[in-house]
Amino acid sequence: MLRQPTPVIDAIVAEHPGYRPVTLDLFRPLVDGPLPLVIWVHGGAWRYGTNKHDGPQLAPARIGDRILAAGYALARVTYRLSAEATFPAPLHDVKAAVRWLSRNAADLGLDRSRFAIWGESAGGHLAALVALTGDDPTVGDHDPGVSDAVRAGVLWYAPSNLLTMAAQNHPRGLQDHDAPDSPESRLVGGPVQEMPKESAAASPVSYVSPDAPPLLLVHGDQDRVVPVGQSRELHERLTAVGAPAELHIVPGADHCFVGAGLAPLVHEGLTFLDRHLT
């Protein structure tokens, strides 16, 4: 029988002079390993958020408990926010966490061949980038001896193309994604449309290839924060090159799946990972 998870391992995975250390919290169910791992990346518009707990809309689903109960270890990672450093800093930080977990997998009782990443909103954006740029020496601080690739990913309502977000906005969208103070503009360091090179570099669609790992994209069709067209666009680009991708549009759901039941969506994500990590 699955017992309670072990105490959190709170580890520093990267240090940048002048910034807070980049950390992760690792949880393991008390079952025999080596265990598959879910790397959870929090949202918050690249401006807010923590790996210590879920936001108020997601907290009732007890996502971490469900991941552990399914027999996965769980790593909740941090990254520098946009008031601290612009892109690609947050991507570098999440990839550093993946490499730290890879480097220490044996000691932590983790199965390095069964790493997955799961993110929501801004965290889904970073999760997509990690999944699509695994072991790419041109993206991040590459270590040829330590992999930052993952086997599969679950992307919840994730931005995928910063340059098309405004055009795809919901009729009652809550923000102008091209505005100088939008979360996307803060991420890249200036107005999105005035920085097309930087905005493209920060967009998962720029890294689509047939070698992408299996990805599950889930998005509410009434999302007023991240347009549902973002997941549709990424899915279309992935399937166009033959990459394994699934798209689930949730009817009536706003951002954070407000208006829909969370438990079935967590179950869907775990079922997807079970299928691709075993």
C-alpha positions in Angstrom: 0.0 0.0 0.0 1.2 3.5 -0.8 2.3 5.3 2.3 2.8 9.0 2.9 5.5 10.7 0.9 8.9 11.2 2.4 9.9 14.7 3.6 10.7 17.2 0.9 14.3 17.3 -0.4 15.0 21.1 -1.0 17.9 21.4 -3.3 19.8 24.2 -4.9 20.2 23.4 -8.6 21.8 26.6 -9.9 23.2 29.8 -8.6 23.5 33.1 -10.5 25.4 36.0 -8.9 23.0 38.7 -7.8 20.0 36.5 -7.9 18.3 34.1 -5.4 19.4 30.5 -5.8 17.3 28.4 -8.1 15.8 25.5 -6.2 13.5 22.5 -6.4 11.6 20.4 -4.0 11.5 16.7 -4.5 8.9 14.3 -3.1 9.0 10.5 -3.3 6.3 8.0 -2.4 7.7 5.3 -0.1 7.7 2.6 -2.7 10.6 0.7 -4.3 12.4 2.6 -7.0 13.8 3.6 -9.3 10.7 5.7 -9.9 9.4 7.7 -12.9 9.5 11.4 -12.3 7.1 14.3 -13.0 8.8 17.7 -13.1 6.1 20.3 -12.2 6.5 23.9 -13.5 4.3 26.5 -11.9 2.5 29.3 -13.7 2.0 32.9 -12.8 2.5 34.9 -16.0 6.3 34.6 -15.5 5.9 37.2 -12.8 4.5 35.3 -9.8 4.2 31.9 -8.5 6.0 29.4 -6.3 6.9 25.8 -6.2 5.7 25.5 -2.5 2.0 25.3 -3.3 -0.5 25.4 -6.2 -2.4 28.6 -6.9 -5.9 28.9 -5.5 -7.7 27.7 -8.6 -5.6 24.5 -8.7 -5.2 23.8 -5.0 -8.5 21.9 -4.6 -7.3 19.3 -7.1 -4.3 18.3 -4.8 -2.4 17.6 -8.0 0.9 16.8 -6.2 -0.8 14.2 -4.0 -2.4 12.6 -7.0 0.9 12.4 -8.9 2.5 10.7 -5.9 -0.4 8.4 -5.4 0.0 7.2 -9.0 3.5 6.0 -8.2 5.5 8.9 -9.5 8.2 11.0 -7.8 7.5 14.7 -8.0 9.9 17.6 -8.5 8.5 21.1 -8.1 11.0 23.5 -9.7 11.6 27.3 -9.5 12.9 29.8 -12.1 13.8 33.4 -12.2 10.7 35.6 -12.8 10.5 38.4 -15.3 11.2 41.2 -12.8 14.4 39.4 -12.0 15.6 38.4 -15.5 14.2 38.2 -19.0 14.0 35.2 -21.3 15.9 32.9 -21.7 16.8 33.0 -18.0 13.6 31.0 -16.8 14.2 28.3 -19.4 17.8 28.0 -18.4 16.7 27.5 -14.8 14.2 24.8 -15.6 16.7 23.0 -17.8 19.3 23.3 -15.0 16.8 21.6 -12.7 16.3 18.7 -15.2 20.1 18.3 -15.4 20.4 18.3 -11.6 17.8 15.6 -11.4 19.5 13.6 -14.1 22.9 13.9 -12.5 21.5 12.7 -9.1 18.9 10.3 -10.4 20.5 7.1 -9.0 21.1 8.5 -5.5 17.5 9.8 -5.5 15.9 6.6 -6.6 14.7 8.0 -9.9 14.5 6.3 -13.3 16.3 8.7 -15.6 14.7 7.0 -18.6 11.2 8.0 -17.4 11.3 11.7 -16.8 8.3 13.8 -17.8 7.4 17.5 -17.5 4.1 19.0 -16.7 3.4 22.7 -16.6 0.4 25.1 -16.4 0.1 28.5 -18.1 3.6 30.2 -18.0 4.9 27.0 -16.6 3.3 25.1 -19.5 5.2 27.4 -21.8 8.5 26.6 -20.1 7.6 22.9 -20.0 6.9 23.0 -23.8 10.3 24.6 -24.4 12.1 22.0 -22.3 10.4 19.2 -24.1 11.1 20.6 -27.5 14.8 21.5 -26.8 16.0 18.5 -24.9 19.8 18.2 -25.2 20.0 21.0 -27.8 23.5 22.5 -27.4 22.2 25.9 -28.7 19.6 26.3 -26.0 20.7 26.9 -22.4 23.9 25.8 -20.6 24.4 22.5 -22.3 26.3 19.7 -20.5 27.1 16.9 -23.0 27.4 14.4 -20.1 24.1 15.2 -18.5 20.8 15.1 -20.3 18.0 17.7 -20.0 15.7 15.8 -22.3 12.3 14.4 -21.1 10.3 11.5 -22.4 6.8 13.2 -22.4 5.0 16.3 -21.4 1.6 17.6 -20.3 1.0 21.2 -21.2 -2.0 23.0 -19.6 -3.2 26.2 -21.3 0.3 27.1 -22.4 1.4 30.1 -24.5 3.1 28.7 -27.7 3.6 31.7 -30.0 4.1 35.1 -28.4 3.6 36.8 -31.7 0.1 35.5 -32.4 -1.4 35.7 -28.9 -3.0 39.1 -29.4 -4.6 38.1 -32.7 -6.0 35.0 -31.1 -7.3 36.7 -28.0 -10.7 35.8 -26.6 -13.5 38.4 -27.4 -13.5 39.1 -23.7 -9.8 38.7 -23.2 -8.4 40.2 -20.0 -5.2 41.8 -21.5 -3.5 43.1 -24.6 -0.7 40.6 -25.1 1.2 43.1 -27.3 1.1 45.9 -24.8 4.4 47.1 -23.4 3.4 46.0 -19.9 1.9 42.6 -20.9 3.4 39.5 -19.3 4.7 38.4 -22.6 6.4 41.8 -23.2 7.9 41.7 -19.7 9.2 38.2 -20.4 11.2 39.2 -23.5 12.2 42.7 -22.3 10.1 44.9 -24.5 6.9 45.1 -26.6 6.4 41.7 -28.3 5.8 43.0 -31.8 8.8 45.3 -31.6 11.1 42.4 -30.6 10.1 39.7 -33.2 13.4 37.9 -33.0 13.4 37.7 -29.2 9.7 36.8 -29.2 10.1 34.0 -31.7 13.1 32.7 -29.7 10.8 32.5 -26.6 8.0 30.7 -28.5 7.7 26.9 -28.4 6.5 26.8 -32.0 10.0 27.8 -33.1 11.4 24.5 -31.9 8.9 22.0 -33.3 10.5 19.0 -34.9 9.6 15.4 -35.7 11.8 14.4 -32.8 9.5 16.0 -30.2 8.5 13.7 -27.3 4.8 12.9 -26.9 2.9 15.9 -25.7 -0.6 16.3 -24.4 -2.0 19.8 -24.8 -5.1 20.7 -22.8 -6.9 24.1 -23.0 -10.2 25.6 -22.1 -12.2 27.0 -25.1 -13.2 30.0 -23.0 -9.7 30.9 -21.7 -9.6 34.7 -21.4 -5.9 34.8 -20.4 -4.1 32.5 -22.8 -6.1 32.1 -26.0 -7.1 28.5 -26.9 -5.6 29.2 -30.3 -2.2 28.9 -28.7 -2.6 25.1 -28.0 -4.3 24.6 -31.4 -1.4 26.3 -33.2 1.2 24.2 -31.4 -0.7 21.0 -32.0 -1.1 21.8 -35.7 2.6 22.4 -36.1 3.6 19.3 -34.2 1.2 17.0 -36.1 2.2 18.6 -39.4 5.8 17.3 -39.0 4.6 13.9 -37.6 5.4 14.6 -34.0 3.2 12.7 -31.4 0.8 15.2 -30.0 -2.7 15.1 -28.6 -5.1 18.1 -28.1 -8.0 18.2 -25.7 -10.1 21.4 -25.8 -12.2 21.6 -22.6 -15.7 23.1 -23.4 -16.7 26.0 -21.2 -13.4 26.2 -19.3 -11.6 29.5 -18.6 -8.0 29.9 -17.5 -6.9 27.3 -14.9 -9.9 25.3 -16.1 -12.3 27.4 -14.1 -15.8 26.1 -15.0 -14.6 22.5 -15.5 -13.8 19.7 -13.2 -10.1 19.4 -12.4 -9.9 15.8 -11.2 -10.7 14.2 -14.6 -8.0 16.4 -16.2 -5.4 15.3 -13.7 -6.4 11.7 -14.3 -6.1 12.3 -18.1 -2.6 13.7 -17.7 -1.5 10.7 -15.5 -3.0 8.2 -17.9 -1.1 9.9 -20.8 2.2 9.7 -18.9 1.5 6.1 -17.9 1.1 5.2 -21.6 4.3 6.9 -22.7 6.6 6.2 -19.7 6.1 2.4 -19.4 
